Amino acid sequence: MLAVETKVLSTDARPTSKVDLASSWKKIVEPAEPFLDAVNQQLIRQAREFDPQIVPYAEHALNGSGKHLRPTLVALVAGCFGQPNESHVTAAVIIEMVHLATLVHDDVMDEAKIRRGSPTVAAKWGNEIAVLFGDCLFAQALKLASNFPTTEVCRAVSLATNTVCSGEILQTQQRRNFLAARRDYFRVIEMKTGELFTLSCDLAAFLSGATVEQRAALREFGAAVGTAYQVYDDCVDLFGTEADAGKSLGTDLAKGKLTWPLLLAWEKANPEERANLENMIQNWQPENLPAVNALLGKYATFQPSMQVIENYLEKARQALSSLPASPGRMGLLALTDYIAQQTSALAVE
């Protein structure tokens, strides 16, 4: 039921239309759909394990929408060693619950109203409920991890959750501080986003009986892909559209989060422009957006950001070079191309 037979994809084309992107994504996940369906079904069961009065929040958050990148990674990595089994499904559910918990908390901090095309938990039920429910999701994920016969899974999930939350704290400390954010930007996103990609790859490899060397290679792949994806997501907030993203945009600027394109503009700006940019971010108003966009355009920060993404994606591809040929390996390579295509598509939105 859970077989992953990833087809070989052509990576020559770089689609930019939404139709082509949807087609590319479908080719990656179609062989893993039985696995992802099993993940969604277990997420539904997990939602129903909460107290009856909390179930509506859980069903709203665990609604099966979104691309499920992390469960897809679990399926593809398992496909490097054979076929995924029920233990892989459970690992994917655990990781997805941790991820969703961080999103619930992020939406509170960012005052975001939309997530995956629907009202956020905070927008629907208020910040207090959202914070407490995010905590419940973390706890439920660790409870599920404790059911494995080995402590390795629970330990890995706990450490990753700690790293993700620490990364969020560091990012919050650095709000509106251009110098600190420029110094630590990549460290922070490796912690807050790359870590769960890394965990997805590592747990899937561990549950498949991979060697120490293979696990290390897949951890490197996950960290690189996760970092590339976060830089892309940061670009979406500045260069994308809310309709396409399915979430509130502009929240990074409103909350003083300094993302890579903005940091590049600050670095290249003359002293007067730099002071003006710092002042606009420090005293943010929506009417500041055209001036910020003009500065981003003047110093052409999108193309260098694309190059950073491609550099990380190439690092991810190189990490896979030591693994034997397999359907899962081809799927992982296709995923790197898909993220590159997403970035390319952003340039024409």
N, C-alpha and C positions, 0 to 999 in steps of 0.2 A: 504493500500500500504506500510506503513512504519512499519508494525508489526515486533517485535523482539521476536522470540520464540527460545531462546538459548537452545540447547540440553545439557543434562548432559554429561560431559566428564569424562573419567577415568583419574585420576591424578597419578596412580601408576607408569606408564611408564615414563622414562626420555629419550626421543629420542635424538640422537646426530647427525643423518644424516640430510642433507639439505632436503631430500625428506620427512622424518618424520616431520621435523619442518614445512615445507610447509603444510603438511596434518593437523597438529595441529592448525595452524593459520586459515586454511580454515574452520575447524570445529567451531572456535570461531566466525568468521565473516560471515559465510554463512547465518545464520538466519537474520543477519542485512544488507545483501546486498541491499535490496530495499531502506533502509535508506541511505546507503553509496552512492548508485547510485544517489539518490536525492541530496545529498551533492555535488557530483561531477558535477551534472547538474547546481546547483546554483553557484558553483565556476566558471563554464564556463560563465554563465550569468554575474557574477561579473567582469570577465576579459574583457568582451565586453563593460562594462560601462565606461572604461577608455577612455581618448582621443584616437582617431584612431591611432595616431602615437606611442602611448604607448601600445596599445593592444598586439603587438608581445611579449613584455616583460612579460605582464600579462599572456598570453596564455602559454608561456614557463614555468613560475613559477607555475602557477595553472594548471598543466597538468594532475592532477589526479593520478600521480605515487606515490609510497611509500605506507606504510601500513595504513596511516591515523589512528594512534593510538588514537589521541584525539577525532576525530569524533566517533570512535568505542566506546570509553569510554562514550560519550554522549548517544549513542544508548543503551549500556548495562545498564547504570544507569536508563535511562528511562524505560527499561524493568523490573526494580525492582518495578515499580509502575503501570505498565500497558503497554501501547504502546506509542512509540514516535509519535509526530505530527510535523506539519510544523514549529512550534516555535523551536523545538529541532533541526531540520535541519538548520534553520537560525543560531542558537547558535553555532552549529558545524562548519558552514562556517566561522563565525566570528573568532572563536578560531583558525581554520586552517589558516586563513589569517594572524593573528598575528604571529602564529608559522612560517609560510613561510617568513614573513618579517624578523624575527630574523635570519632565515637561510641565507637569501640573505645578510644581514649585516655580519653574521659570516663568510661567504665565502670570503667577502672582507678582513676582518681582518686576516683570516687564509691563504689568497692567495690560496684557494682551487680551483681546476680546475674541479672537478667532484662532482655532487650532484644527487643522485638517478639515477645513470648511465648515466647522460647527462651533458654537459658542464654547469657550473654555469652561472648565469646572469652576474657576473663580468668577467668570462673568455670569454663569448660570446660578451659582449657589453662594457666592461670596468668598472672600479671601480666607476667612477662618476655617470654613469647611474644606477649602482646597488644600491648605497647608496640612491639616490633620489627615485628610484622605491621602495625600502624597506620602505621609508617614506610614499609613496603613499599607500602601502598596509596597513600600520598601520592606516592611515587616513580613508581608505575605510572600514576597519573593524569597526572603531568607528562610522562612518556614518551609517552603517548597524545596529549597536547596538542601535543607537538613534531612530530607527523606532519602537522599542518595546513600548507599551503603558505605561510601567513602567520605571523609571530611574534606577531601580536596576541592569538591565543587563548592561547598559552603564557604570555605576559606577563600577561594578565588573570587566568588561573588562579593563577599564582604570587603576584601581588599580593593576590588574594582569600584565598589560603591563609595568607599572612603576616598579613593583617588578622584572620582568624578565630583563629589561634593567639595573636596579640597580645591579642585580646579575652579569651581563656581565661586568659592570664597575669594580666591586670589583675583579672579576677574572682577568681582564686586569691589574689592579693595582698590583696584586700579582704575576705576571709573574716572573719566575726565583727566587722568594723569597720563599725558602723552609719552613722557619719558619712560615711565615704568611699563606702560603697555607695550611700547616698542621693544623694550628689552625682553619682556616675558611672553609676548603674544603666542609664539609657537609652543612654548612649554605649557601654557594654560590650555590651549585647545587640544593638545595631545592628552592632557589630563581629563578635560571635561567631555570630549567627544571621542577622541582616539581610543580611550581606555575601554569603552564598551564594544567597539569594533574589535579591539585586541582580545577581549574576553570571549567574544563570540567565536573567533577563530581558534583560540586556545582550548576552550572547553570542548568544542566539536572535535578537535584533533585528539584531545585526551580521551574522550569517550569512544573514539575510533581506534584506540591503541597505537597512536602515532609514536614515533621515536622522539627522543629529546631534541634532536636536530630538526626534525620536521615541525615539532611544536614551536621551536624558536623561529623558524622561517615563517610560519603562519602568524605568529605574534607580530613579527616585523611587518608582514603584509597588512594585518589589521590596523596597526598603528598608523602606517602610511596612508592607507585608504581613508581611515577615519579623519586624519588631519586634513587631507585633500578635500574631503566632503565638508568639513567645517569651514574651510576657507571659501568654498563654493557657496555655502549657506550664508556666510557673511556678505558675499557679493550680491546674493539675492536680496538681502535687506536694503541694499543701496541701489541696485540696478534692475531688480525684478519688479513684478507686478503682484498685487495682493491676490488677484483672481487666479493667477497661475500658481502662486505659492500655496494658496489655501490656508494662509495664516496672516495675522497682523504683521505689517511691515513698518519700518521706521522706528521700531521700538528700541533698536540699538542706539540710535542717535538720541532719542528722547531720554534714555536712561544713562547716557554718557559712556556706553560701551564702545571702545575704540577698536574697530576692526581693520584688517589689513589695508584695504584701499584708502581708508581715511588716514591711517598712519603713514602710508606712502606719500599722500598729498602733503601732510604736515612736514614730512622729512624734506620734500623738494621745495616747499614754499619759501618765499623770501621772508625776512623778519616781520614785516608788516602783515603779510598774509597769514603767517603762522600765529601772530598775536590775535588777529581777527577770528581765525578758526578756533583757537582756544577759548576765546570769549563767547563765540556762538555756542560751542558745546557746553561750556560752563553755565550759560544762561539760555538754555535751549528753548526756542519757540518754533512752531511749525513753519512760520514765514522765513526762517533761516535756511530752509531746504534748498531753494534755488541758488543761493550763494555757495552752499556746500557743493551742490552738483556742479556748479561752474568751476570750482576749484578742482574737483575730481576730473572734470573734462580737460581743464587746462594742463594738468600734469599727467593726463592719460594713464590713470592708475588701474584701469581695467585690464589692459594687456599684461602688465607685470604680474597682476594677481592671477591671471590665467596661467602664466608661466610657472608660478609657484605651485599651482594645483597640478600642472603636468609633471613637474619635477617630483612631487610626492607620488603621483601615480606611476611614474617610471620606477621609482624606488620600490613600490609595491610589486610591480611586474618582475623586477630583478630578484626580489625575495622568493618568488615562486620558481626560479630557474633550477633550484636544487631538487624540486619535487618531480616525481615521474609523471609522464603524460597520463591524464585521466579526464573523464567528463567534468569532474568538479574543478580541476585546475583550469580547463578551458572556460568554465563558467566564471571563475574568479577573474581571469584575464578580461573576459567580456564585460564584467562589472566595472573594471577600471576604464574601459573605453566608453561605457555608458556615462560615467561621471564626467569624462572629458567632453562628451557630446552635450550633456546638460549645460556645462559651462559655456561651450560654443554657442548654444541656443540662446543663452542669456544675453549675448552680445547683440542680438537682433531684436530683442523684445522692445 
